[in-house]
Amino acid sequence: QLQLVESGGGLVQPGGSLRLSCAAPGFTLDHYAIGWFRQAPGKEREGVSCISSSETGTYIAYAHSVKGRFTISRDNAKNTVYLQINSLKPEDTAVYYCGADESGYCSGYELPEVDYWGQGTQVTVSS
């Protein structure tokens, strides 16, 4: 059974940066669509970004709130999907999750369904 593992979270000052990682030990993620989500205290879980790949190219999309600050990428050699998060604001504070969809397609910056979830990694932006 595929298990996703997130890492890279931590405490950072406003304006700082982190690189979050999503991996699935023992599995290849090449044909999965991968989404990043976050859930702030007292708020619902929201989609942040999505990446999918095909023979014709790579699809990437971002939520409006993070566009221009966050970057999603995939390293097939390391079988890992990253989320680089820059220019961080206190409102970015949340638990960040990755999800995988076997269908291999994003719907905008969302996944149409999530077959597998990770446990999340905490990002705290505070002075």
N, C-alpha and C positions, 0 to 999 in steps of 0.2 A: 504494500500500500504506500502510495506516494505521501511523503511528509515534507512540508515546507518549513524552512528555518530562516527567520530574519535576524539580522545583527546590525550593529553600527550606531544605534541610538545612544543618547547621552544628554548631558546638561551643557548648554551652549548659551552665550550672551547674544542679545539682539544684534543682527548683522552677521552672525557667524554662519558656519557651514558644517555639514556632516555628509557622509556617504553611507547610505543604507544598502544592505545586501540581502538578496533572497536566493536561497539555494535549496536543492532537493537531493540530498546524498543518495547515491545509487540509481538515480534516474537522470535521463536527458530531457531538458526543457525546450529543446529546439522547436518542437511542433505544438507547444502550448502557447496560448495567449496568456500573458501575465499582467495583472493589474496591481497597482498600489492603492491602498485605502488608508484612511485615518479616522480615528474616533477621539474627539476632544472630551474633556470632562463634562458630563451633563448633556452631550450632544449625540446625534445619531451618526453612525458610520457613513462616511462619504467617500466616493471615488476621487482619486487624485490624478492618476495617469494610467495609460494602458499601452502595451507594446505587443505586436504580433509580427510574424515573419512568414514569407512565402518565397517561391522561386523568383517572383517578379520584384521583390523588394521588402522593405520594412515599413510597417505602419506604426506611428507614434501619435498620441494625443494627450493633452493636459487639460485639467480643469482651469477655468478662468482665473481662479484665485491664486494659482501657483505658476501660471504661464510666464515664462521669462526668468523665473527663479529656480525652478526644479528641472532636472534632466534625467530621463530614464534611458537606460542602455542595457545591452545584452552582450555578455562575453561567452560565446559558445565553447571556447577552449576550457574555461573554468566552470562552465555549466551554471552560471550565475547571472541574475538580473540585478542591476543597481538602480538606486534613486539618489542622485546627487541633489542635495537641498541647500540652497544658498540664500543669502540675504534674509536670514530667518527673522521672523517676527514673533512676539508673544502669542499671537493667535494661531501660530503653527504648532503650538504645544498639543500633543496628542500621542496616542499609541498608534504606530504605523504598522499595517499588515500588508502582506502580499497574498494574492490568490492566483490560482491556475485554472484554466478552462481547457478541457480536452478538445473542444470544437475548433480551437485555434484562431478565433476571431474576437476582436474588440468591437464594441458599439460606441463610437465616439471615444471618450476617455473612460468609459465603463466596460465591464464585462457583462455579456448577456446572462451568464450564469457562472458560478464559482464552484468547481468540483472539489478543490482542496484549499484549505486555509493554513497559514502559519499562526504561531502563538503571539506574534507582535513584538515590537521593540519600542521602548518609550523614548520620545523626544521631548525635552523640556527646554523652552527658550525663556530665559529670565536673567535679569541683571542683579 
